[in-house]
Amino acid sequence: MRTVEEINAEIERTKEEIENVHGTQTEVYARIVGYYRSVRNWNKGKREEYNHRKLFEPDAGETSGHLTGRGNCIIEERDTCCGGNAAAPGAFSSKEGNNPVRYELYSRTACPNCPPVKDFCENSFENGKIIDVDTETGFDEAKKKNILSTPTVIFYSENGNEIFRAHSVQDIKNAPVKLDIRASVSA
């Protein structure tokens, strides 16, 4: 049987060994402007942007099947911005009762693609809310709904069911369901 002193000595030796462990540099690839490239080869501005990204990973079992692409402001625990794809036209039928009655827009303060979508939604639809995913509450809400990029607009039916998601003004205009857009907005 070992004594307490022997165990403590072994712990100290192990701590010293761990402090002196030196690995090799890791090559990190990430998406930049539509393609993957080694982060160390990025320009200074893009590397700084990469350092601000927030990595976001939904909990296991939370996948809702609505993820159709990336490219927008990716909501990650390290932080980035801008793109994604809406559901394909025809993915939902436009039967009675399947027309959106409200929307939720998930956006970020620094997202360059969010303001046009926000303006379009505010000027086109009566009933909706904007959720800032830069806040803890907004981030938690985005995580619950499996939002991985901004802007993301979720349209809901009268009974509260999600009808479709969009990531740009064009996605909204090409909605797979009939949208009741105010007449003052050109479609």
Residue, then its C-alpha position, 0 to 999 in steps of 0.5 A: m500500500r502506498t503512503v500519502e507522501e508517495i501519492n503526493a510526490e507522484i501527483e507533483r511529478t505528474k504536474e511537472e510532466i504535464e507543464n513540460v508537454h509541448g505539442t505541434q501546431t494545429e492546422v485549423y480550417a474554417r469557412i471564409v467567403g464561401y470556401y474553406r481555407s487554413v486560418r493561418n493564411w487568412n488576412k489580419g482582418k479575417r483572423e480577427e473576425y475568426n477570433h470573435r466567433k461564437l461556436f454554437e452546438p445544439d444539444a443532442g436531440e434538438t435537431s428540428g430538420h429545418l437546417t438547410g444551409r449555412g453562410n449567414c452570421i453563424i451563431e457560434e460560441r465564438d461569433t461570425c456573420c451572414g448567410g443561409n438558405a431558406a426551405a425550398p419552394g414547395a416544401f410546404s403547401s399553401k392550403e388554408g390555415n397554413n398562411p403565416v400570421r406571425y414571425e420571429l426574426y433572429s438577428r445580431t447587432a453586427c450582422p450586415n445582412c440583418p438590417p434589410v431583412k429587419d426593415f422588410c419584415e417590419n414594413s411588410f408584416e403586422n405581427g412579429k418580433i425581433i430577437d437579438v441573439d447577442t443577448e443571453t435570452g436571445f441566444d438561449e431562444a435561438k438555441k432552443k429553436n436550432i437557429l444556427s445563423t442570422p438573419t433567420v425569420i421563422f413564420y408561424s401559422e395561426n395554431g403556432n406551428e412553424i411554416f417555414r424559415a427564411h434568411s434573406v428578403q429574397d427568401i421571404k419574397n420566394a416563400p413557399v406559402k402565401l404571405d400577406i405582404r402589405a401593399s406598400v411593399s413591392a413584392 
